[in-house]
Amino acid sequence: MNVNGGMQVLKKLESHLVEFKREWKDEFLKEVCAFANSDGGTIFIGMDKNGNLIGVKNPEKLLEDLPNKIRDVLSITVIVKLEEIEGKKIIKLEVPSSSIPVSYNGKFYVRTGSTKQELKGVELLRFIMRKQNTSWDSLPSEIGIDKVDRETLDMFIEMAKDRLPISRKDTTEKILESLELVKDGKLTNAAVLLFAKNPQKYLKNAFVRIGRFKTPVDIIDSIEIEGNLFKQLDGMIKVIKRHISVRYEIKDIRREDVWEYPLEAIREASINALAHREYLSSEDIQIKIYDDRIWFWNPGKLPEGLSTEMLRKEHPSKLRNKLIAFVFYYAGLIEKWGTGTIRIISWCRKHGLPDPEFVEEFGGFSVRFWKDIYNEEHLKKLRLNKRQIKAVLYVKREGEITNKKYQEINNVSKRTATNDLAELVRLNIFFQVGITGKGTKYVLNMNPQRGKRGI
């Protein structure tokens, strides 16, 4: 430590990594515990809370006692140094970050800012799992193998026959053990969700809620989907299809269903919600279907190291529920690791829809699908002005617009209307019907080519 300038550096700098104590008290073992459970840090003994030098009494005794006391109580090794500054002695206690959870009197503390916080309940369980590199779905439940729905398990065997060497002749226990879904004769949380006869009996919030909304407060239909994850997935798709429209096209003499949203993308988003939600949360998966969009929300933000922007390009797979993801993979529900969001984007583009939105919000993760590109959010992204957006929404509602009507609804001059409309035609949003004069009108291009003329 620099004698002349070092103390000035320390003044008023208590932080996530630094703590000052005038003297040592055994209750400060909580601070040591908090540093060890976080990113490590340094405790300076013999300084006030502002970093001013005080000095300590009997520093040699502390130098001898602290390492042993900390090792005996917390089972960790720290570095304790004696330093002398301006004739006063201080103790510098360096605490390394621990790779395993550290407790003090049966309680766990972490460092947050310049304070310590005790972890309890769900936060404590999250912390322990993170330290032990364990996923919640791999933890054992209190549920026995006899609660498995063999019919669902046989269905899975059929789905996984090309990827797993298992047979219906195998016992339930053997199959679950091969998937690491049993521990000490008890089902893991993943096994309960995937194969138990009534998962909600044990995990009450493990269900999906779907609502059909006319407005954010006007609910037309609402349903809760329970059962194991395979049944939930099937139910999610059925309910969503019930509330979106389909048209028919003839291709190669065959009639083909064309849904207003690509079902492949809807299915992928449903699978992701089930596989990646945080089941420790008291919240359920929620899906809201509006006239112009579908909103998926599931508890749990993205894993550390991933951002919403990364989801739009090749990225590593980071699994919150590893065993559930593996079972979905073996069942053919997940094809490649880390490619689901990229494929969702691709399916939407092929369908002529705007890119879906991936957002971390409300303590969870959202995916928004827009029915067409002519929604206000997407039009803003195209940098249309307010007049143009108003006109597009008018045509979407009324079917067409004239130059005169554009002037009326926006209270602008003919020249401004003409320029705005010409830009909308250039952007391939409007088609101009007629060349000049009163008969000219503008209609929406219902099949704009993405990537062409700004779309």
C-alpha positions as CSV (number, residue, x, y, z in Angstrom):
1,M,0.0,0.0,0.0
2,N,1.4,3.4,-1.0
3,V,2.3,5.4,2.2
4,N,1.8,8.8,0.8
5,G,-1.1,8.3,-1.6
6,G,-2.5,4.9,-0.9
7,M,-4.8,5.9,2.0
8,Q,-6.3,8.7,-0.1
9,V,-7.2,6.2,-2.7
10,L,-9.0,4.1,-0.1
11,K,-10.9,7.0,1.4
12,K,-14.7,6.8,0.9
13,L,-14.4,3.9,-1.4
14,E,-16.3,1.2,0.3
15,S,-17.7,-0.9,-2.6
16,H,-18.7,-4.3,-3.8
17,L,-15.1,-5.4,-3.3
18,V,-14.0,-3.2,-0.3
19,E,-15.1,-2.9,3.3
20,F,-13.6,-0.9,6.2
21,K,-13.9,-1.8,9.9
22,R,-12.5,0.1,12.9
23,E,-11.9,-3.1,14.8
24,W,-12.5,-6.8,14.5
25,K,-15.7,-8.4,15.8
26,D,-16.7,-12.0,15.2
27,E,-20.0,-10.8,13.7
28,F,-17.9,-9.6,10.8
29,L,-17.6,-13.2,9.7
30,K,-20.9,-12.4,7.9
31,E,-19.0,-9.9,5.7
32,V,-16.3,-12.5,5.0
33,C,-19.0,-15.0,4.1
34,A,-20.7,-12.5,1.8
35,F,-17.4,-11.7,0.0
36,A,-16.7,-15.4,-0.5
37,N,-20.1,-16.0,-2.0
38,S,-19.7,-13.1,-4.4
39,D,-16.6,-11.9,-6.3
40,G,-14.3,-11.9,-3.3
41,G,-13.0,-8.7,-1.7
42,T,-10.8,-7.0,0.9
43,I,-11.7,-6.0,4.5
44,F,-9.4,-3.3,6.0
45,I,-9.4,-3.5,9.8
46,G,-8.3,-0.3,11.6
47,M,-10.0,2.2,9.3
48,D,-13.3,4.0,9.7
49,K,-16.2,3.8,7.2
50,N,-14.8,6.7,5.2
51,G,-11.4,5.0,4.8
52,N,-9.6,7.2,7.4
53,L,-6.7,5.5,9.2
54,I,-7.4,4.5,12.8
55,G,-5.1,1.6,13.5
56,V,-5.7,-1.6,15.5
57,K,-4.7,-2.8,18.9
58,N,-3.0,-6.2,19.2
59,P,-2.5,-6.6,15.4
60,E,-0.2,-9.5,15.9
61,K,-2.9,-11.5,17.7
62,L,-5.4,-10.8,14.9
63,L,-2.8,-11.9,12.4
64,E,-2.6,-15.2,14.2
65,D,-6.2,-15.7,15.2
66,L,-8.2,-14.6,12.1
67,P,-7.0,-17.3,9.6
68,N,-7.8,-20.1,12.0
69,K,-11.1,-18.6,13.1
70,I,-12.3,-18.1,9.5
71,R,-11.2,-21.6,8.5
72,D,-12.9,-23.2,11.5
73,V,-16.2,-21.3,11.1
74,L,-16.5,-20.8,7.3
75,S,-14.2,-23.6,6.0
76,I,-12.4,-21.2,3.7
77,T,-8.8,-20.0,3.6
78,V,-8.1,-16.2,3.5
79,I,-5.0,-14.1,3.3
80,V,-4.3,-11.9,6.3
81,K,-1.6,-9.3,6.1
82,L,-0.3,-6.8,8.6
83,E,0.6,-3.4,7.2
84,E,2.0,-0.2,8.8
85,I,1.1,3.2,7.5
86,E,2.1,6.5,9.0
87,G,3.1,4.7,12.2
88,K,-0.3,2.9,12.5
89,K,-0.9,-0.7,11.9
90,I,-3.9,-2.2,10.0
91,I,-5.0,-5.7,9.0
92,K,-5.7,-6.4,5.4
93,L,-8.0,-9.4,5.0
94,E,-8.2,-10.7,1.5
95,V,-11.2,-13.0,0.8
96,P,-11.2,-15.1,-2.4
97,S,-14.4,-15.9,-4.3
98,S,-15.5,-19.4,-3.4
99,S,-16.5,-22.0,-6.0
100,I,-18.9,-23.6,-3.5
101,P,-21.6,-22.0,-1.3
102,V,-20.3,-20.7,2.1
103,S,-22.6,-20.4,5.1
104,Y,-22.3,-18.7,8.5
105,N,-24.3,-20.2,11.3
106,G,-26.5,-21.9,8.7
107,K,-27.2,-18.7,6.8
108,F,-25.9,-17.6,3.4
109,Y,-24.9,-14.0,2.6
110,V,-23.8,-12.2,-0.6
111,R,-22.3,-8.9,-1.4
112,T,-24.6,-6.3,-3.0
113,G,-23.0,-2.9,-3.6
114,S,-21.3,-2.0,-0.3
115,T,-23.7,-4.1,1.8
116,K,-24.3,-7.7,2.6
117,Q,-27.6,-9.4,2.0
118,E,-28.9,-12.7,3.4
119,L,-30.3,-15.1,0.8
120,K,-33.6,-16.8,1.6
121,G,-36.2,-19.0,-0.2
122,V,-36.1,-19.1,-4.0
123,E,-33.1,-16.7,-4.2
124,L,-31.1,-19.0,-2.0
125,L,-31.9,-22.0,-4.1
126,R,-31.0,-20.2,-7.2
127,F,-27.7,-19.2,-5.7
128,I,-26.8,-22.7,-4.6
129,M,-27.7,-24.2,-8.0
130,R,-25.6,-21.6,-9.7
131,K,-22.6,-22.3,-7.4
132,Q,-23.0,-26.1,-7.9
133,N,-23.7,-25.7,-11.6
134,T,-26.9,-27.6,-11.2
135,S,-30.2,-27.0,-12.9
136,W,-33.5,-27.1,-10.9
137,D,-35.0,-29.7,-13.1
138,S,-32.2,-32.2,-12.1
139,L,-33.0,-32.0,-8.4
140,P,-34.9,-34.9,-6.9
141,S,-38.6,-34.5,-5.9
142,E,-40.5,-36.4,-3.3
143,I,-42.4,-38.3,-6.0
144,G,-42.0,-42.0,-6.6
145,I,-41.7,-43.8,-10.0
146,D,-45.2,-45.2,-9.5
147,K,-46.6,-41.8,-10.3
148,V,-45.4,-41.9,-13.9
149,D,-47.9,-41.9,-16.7
150,R,-46.8,-44.9,-18.7
151,E,-48.9,-43.9,-21.7
152,T,-47.0,-40.6,-22.0
153,L,-43.7,-42.4,-21.6
154,D,-44.6,-44.9,-24.4
155,M,-45.5,-42.0,-26.6
156,F,-42.1,-40.5,-25.9
157,I,-40.4,-43.8,-26.8
158,E,-42.0,-43.7,-30.2
159,M,-41.0,-40.1,-30.8
160,A,-37.4,-40.8,-29.7
161,K,-36.9,-44.2,-31.5
162,D,-34.5,-42.7,-34.0
163,R,-32.3,-41.0,-31.4
164,L,-32.4,-43.3,-28.3
165,P,-31.9,-47.0,-28.0
166,I,-34.9,-47.6,-25.7
167,S,-37.9,-49.9,-26.1
168,R,-41.4,-50.2,-24.7
169,K,-40.3,-53.6,-23.3
170,D,-37.9,-51.7,-20.9
171,T,-39.2,-51.0,-17.4
172,T,-40.2,-47.5,-16.5
173,E,-37.3,-47.3,-14.1
174,K,-34.7,-48.4,-16.6
175,I,-35.9,-45.8,-19.2
176,L,-35.9,-43.0,-16.6
177,E,-32.5,-43.9,-15.3
178,S,-31.1,-43.9,-18.8
179,L,-32.4,-40.3,-19.1
180,E,-31.0,-39.4,-15.6
181,L,-34.6,-38.6,-14.5
182,V,-34.4,-40.7,-11.3
183,K,-32.3,-40.1,-8.2
184,D,-32.4,-42.5,-5.2
185,G,-35.7,-43.9,-6.4
186,K,-37.4,-40.5,-6.7
187,L,-38.4,-38.6,-9.8
188,T,-36.4,-35.5,-10.6
189,N,-38.3,-32.3,-11.1
190,A,-37.9,-32.8,-14.9
191,A,-39.5,-36.2,-14.7
192,V,-42.4,-34.9,-12.7
193,L,-43.1,-32.2,-15.4
194,L,-42.5,-34.6,-18.3
195,F,-44.1,-37.8,-17.3
196,A,-46.0,-37.6,-14.0
197,K,-49.8,-38.2,-14.1
198,N,-50.7,-34.9,-12.5
199,P,-47.7,-32.6,-12.3
200,Q,-49.8,-29.7,-11.0
201,K,-50.5,-31.6,-7.9
202,Y,-46.9,-31.2,-6.9
203,L,-45.9,-28.1,-9.0
204,K,-48.9,-25.9,-8.8
205,N,-47.7,-23.1,-11.1
206,A,-46.5,-25.4,-13.9
207,F,-49.2,-24.6,-16.3
208,V,-49.9,-22.3,-19.3
209,R,-52.5,-19.5,-19.4
210,I,-53.8,-18.4,-22.8
211,G,-56.2,-15.5,-23.4
212,R,-57.9,-14.1,-26.5
213,F,-58.0,-10.3,-26.1
214,K,-59.9,-7.7,-28.1
215,T,-58.1,-4.9,-26.2
216,P,-55.7,-5.1,-23.3
217,V,-58.7,-5.2,-20.9
218,D,-61.4,-6.8,-23.1
219,I,-61.0,-10.6,-22.7
220,I,-62.9,-12.8,-25.2
221,D,-61.6,-16.2,-24.0
222,S,-59.3,-17.5,-21.3
223,I,-58.1,-21.1,-20.7
224,E,-55.5,-22.8,-18.4
225,I,-53.7,-25.7,-19.9
226,E,-52.4,-28.3,-17.4
227,G,-51.0,-31.8,-17.6
228,N,-47.4,-32.9,-18.4
229,L,-45.3,-30.8,-20.8
230,F,-46.2,-32.9,-23.8
231,K,-49.9,-32.4,-23.2
232,Q,-49.3,-28.7,-22.5
233,L,-47.5,-28.3,-25.8
234,D,-50.3,-30.0,-27.7
235,G,-52.9,-27.9,-25.8
236,M,-51.1,-24.6,-26.5
237,I,-51.0,-25.2,-30.3
238,K,-54.7,-26.3,-30.4
239,V,-55.9,-23.2,-28.5
240,I,-53.8,-20.8,-30.5
241,K,-55.0,-22.3,-33.8
242,R,-58.6,-21.9,-32.5
243,H,-58.0,-18.2,-32.3
244,I,-56.1,-17.4,-35.5
245,S,-57.5,-17.6,-39.0
246,V,-56.5,-19.9,-41.9
247,R,-57.0,-19.6,-45.7
248,Y,-56.6,-22.2,-48.4
249,E,-54.3,-22.2,-51.4
250,I,-54.1,-24.8,-54.2
251,K,-50.6,-25.9,-54.9
252,D,-49.8,-28.8,-57.3
253,I,-53.5,-29.7,-57.3
254,R,-53.5,-30.0,-53.5
255,R,-55.2,-27.7,-51.1
256,E,-52.8,-26.2,-48.6
257,D,-53.7,-24.5,-45.3
258,V,-52.0,-21.1,-44.9
259,W,-52.3,-19.8,-41.3
260,E,-52.0,-16.1,-40.6
261,Y,-48.9,-16.9,-38.5
262,P,-46.4,-19.7,-39.4
263,L,-47.3,-22.6,-37.2
264,E,-43.7,-23.8,-37.1
265,A,-42.7,-20.5,-35.4
266,I,-45.6,-20.7,-33.0
267,R,-44.7,-24.3,-32.1
268,E,-41.0,-23.4,-31.6
269,A,-41.9,-20.5,-29.3
270,S,-44.2,-22.8,-27.3
271,I,-41.5,-25.4,-26.9
272,N,-39.0,-22.7,-25.9
273,A,-41.4,-21.3,-23.3
274,L,-41.9,-24.8,-21.7
275,A,-38.2,-25.8,-21.9
276,H,-36.6,-22.5,-20.7
277,R,-39.1,-21.1,-18.2
278,E,-37.9,-20.7,-14.6
279,Y,-40.1,-23.2,-12.7
280,L,-39.0,-21.8,-9.4
281,S,-41.1,-18.7,-10.2
282,S,-44.7,-18.4,-8.8
283,E,-45.7,-17.1,-12.3
284,D,-47.1,-19.2,-15.1
285,I,-46.5,-19.1,-18.8
286,Q,-48.8,-16.5,-20.4
287,I,-49.9,-16.2,-24.0
288,K,-52.1,-13.3,-25.2
289,I,-53.7,-13.4,-28.6
290,Y,-54.8,-10.0,-30.0
291,D,-56.3,-9.0,-33.4
292,D,-52.8,-8.0,-34.7
293,R,-50.3,-9.9,-32.6
294,I,-49.5,-12.9,-30.3
295,W,-47.5,-12.3,-27.1
296,F,-45.6,-15.1,-25.4
297,W,-44.3,-14.5,-21.9
298,N,-42.5,-17.0,-19.6
299,P,-40.9,-16.5,-16.2
300,G,-37.1,-16.2,-16.1
301,K,-34.8,-13.9,-18.0
302,L,-32.1,-15.0,-20.5
303,P,-29.2,-17.0,-19.0
304,E,-26.2,-15.0,-18.1
305,G,-24.0,-14.2,-21.1
306,L,-27.0,-14.1,-23.6
307,S,-28.7,-10.9,-24.8
308,T,-31.8,-10.5,-27.0
309,E,-29.6,-9.2,-29.8
310,M,-27.6,-12.5,-29.7
311,L,-30.8,-14.4,-30.4
312,R,-30.9,-13.0,-33.9
313,K,-27.6,-14.6,-34.9
314,E,-25.7,-17.8,-34.3
315,H,-25.2,-18.1,-30.5
316,P,-24.3,-20.8,-27.9
317,S,-27.0,-22.9,-26.3
318,K,-27.4,-22.1,-22.6
319,L,-29.9,-24.3,-21.0
320,R,-31.8,-23.4,-17.8
321,N,-33.5,-26.8,-17.6
322,K,-31.0,-29.3,-19.1
323,L,-32.9,-32.5,-18.6
324,I,-36.2,-31.1,-20.1
325,A,-34.2,-29.8,-23.1
326,F,-32.5,-33.2,-23.6
327,V,-35.8,-35.1,-23.5
328,F,-37.3,-32.6,-26.0
329,Y,-34.3,-33.1,-28.2
330,Y,-34.6,-36.9,-28.1
331,A,-38.3,-36.5,-28.9
332,G,-37.5,-34.5,-32.0
333,L,-39.1,-31.3,-30.6
334,I,-35.7,-29.5,-30.5
335,E,-33.6,-30.0,-33.6
336,K,-30.4,-28.1,-33.1
337,W,-29.0,-26.3,-30.0
338,G,-29.2,-22.5,-30.1
339,T,-30.9,-22.2,-33.4
340,G,-34.6,-22.0,-32.4
341,T,-34.8,-18.2,-32.4
342,I,-33.0,-17.9,-35.7
343,R,-35.5,-20.4,-37.3
344,I,-38.4,-18.5,-35.8
345,I,-37.2,-15.3,-37.6
346,S,-36.7,-17.2,-40.8
347,W,-40.2,-18.7,-40.7
348,C,-41.8,-15.3,-40.1
349,R,-39.9,-13.7,-43.0
350,K,-40.9,-16.5,-45.4
351,H,-44.5,-15.9,-44.3
352,G,-44.2,-12.2,-45.1
353,L,-44.4,-11.1,-41.5
354,P,-42.1,-8.7,-39.6
355,D,-39.4,-10.2,-37.5
356,P,-40.6,-11.3,-34.1
357,E,-39.6,-9.2,-31.1
358,F,-37.5,-10.8,-28.3
359,V,-37.6,-8.8,-25.1
360,E,-36.6,-9.2,-21.4
361,E,-39.5,-7.6,-19.5
362,F,-41.6,-8.0,-16.3
363,G,-39.0,-10.3,-14.8
364,G,-39.2,-12.8,-17.7
365,F,-38.8,-13.2,-21.4
366,S,-41.2,-12.2,-24.2
367,V,-41.7,-13.1,-27.9
368,R,-44.1,-11.0,-29.9
369,F,-45.4,-12.1,-33.3
370,W,-47.1,-9.5,-35.5
371,K,-49.8,-10.5,-37.9
372,D,-48.6,-8.3,-40.7
373,I,-46.0,-5.6,-41.3
374,Y,-48.8,-2.9,-41.2
375,N,-48.7,-2.4,-37.4
376,E,-47.7,0.8,-35.7
377,E,-44.6,-0.6,-34.0
378,H,-43.2,-2.0,-37.3
379,L,-44.1,1.2,-39.2
380,K,-42.2,3.3,-36.7
381,K,-39.1,1.1,-37.3
382,L,-39.4,1.9,-41.0
383,R,-39.0,5.6,-39.9
384,L,-42.3,6.6,-41.4
385,N,-43.6,9.9,-40.2
386,K,-46.8,10.2,-38.1
387,R,-48.8,11.2,-41.1
388,Q,-47.7,8.2,-43.1
389,I,-48.4,5.8,-40.2
390,K,-51.8,7.3,-39.8
391,A,-52.5,6.8,-43.5
392,V,-51.3,3.2,-43.6
393,L,-53.6,2.3,-40.6
394,Y,-56.4,4.2,-42.4
395,V,-56.0,2.1,-45.6
396,K,-55.7,-1.1,-43.5
397,R,-59.1,-0.3,-42.0
398,E,-60.8,1.3,-45.0
399,G,-59.1,-0.4,-47.9
400,E,-57.9,2.6,-49.9
401,I,-57.0,6.3,-49.7
402,T,-56.9,9.2,-52.1
403,N,-54.6,12.3,-52.1
404,K,-57.6,14.4,-50.9
405,K,-58.4,12.0,-48.1
406,Y,-54.7,12.1,-47.0
407,Q,-54.9,15.9,-46.9
408,E,-58.1,15.7,-44.8
409,I,-57.0,13.1,-42.2
410,N,-53.6,14.8,-41.7
411,N,-54.6,18.4,-42.3
412,V,-51.7,19.0,-44.7
413,S,-51.3,20.6,-48.1
414,K,-51.6,18.7,-51.4
415,R,-47.9,19.0,-52.0
416,T,-47.1,17.3,-48.6
417,A,-49.7,14.6,-49.3
418,T,-48.2,13.9,-52.7
419,N,-44.7,13.7,-51.4
420,D,-45.7,11.4,-48.5
421,L,-47.7,9.1,-50.7
422,A,-44.9,8.9,-53.3
423,E,-42.5,7.8,-50.5
424,L,-45.0,5.1,-49.4
425,V,-45.1,3.8,-53.0
426,R,-41.4,3.9,-53.3
427,L,-41.1,1.9,-50.1
428,N,-43.4,-0.8,-51.6
429,I,-46.0,-0.2,-48.9
430,F,-48.7,1.3,-51.2
431,F,-49.7,0.5,-54.7
432,Q,-50.9,3.4,-56.8
433,V,-54.0,2.6,-58.7
434,G,-54.4,5.0,-61.7
435,I,-51.9,7.5,-63.0
436,T,-53.2,11.1,-62.3
437,G,-56.4,12.9,-61.4
438,K,-59.3,12.2,-59.2
439,G,-59.4,8.5,-60.0
440,T,-56.0,7.9,-58.4
441,K,-56.1,6.0,-55.2
442,Y,-53.6,4.0,-53.0
443,V,-54.0,0.5,-51.6
444,L,-51.8,-1.7,-49.4
445,N,-49.3,-4.0,-51.0
446,M,-50.4,-7.2,-49.2
447,N,-47.3,-9.2,-50.2
448,P,-44.3,-6.9,-49.9
449,Q,-41.0,-8.6,-50.6
450,R,-38.8,-8.3,-47.5
451,G,-35.5,-6.6,-48.0
452,K,-36.8,-4.8,-51.2
453,R,-37.3,-1.0,-51.1
454,G,-36.9,-0.7,-47.4
455,I,-39.2,-3.5,-46.3
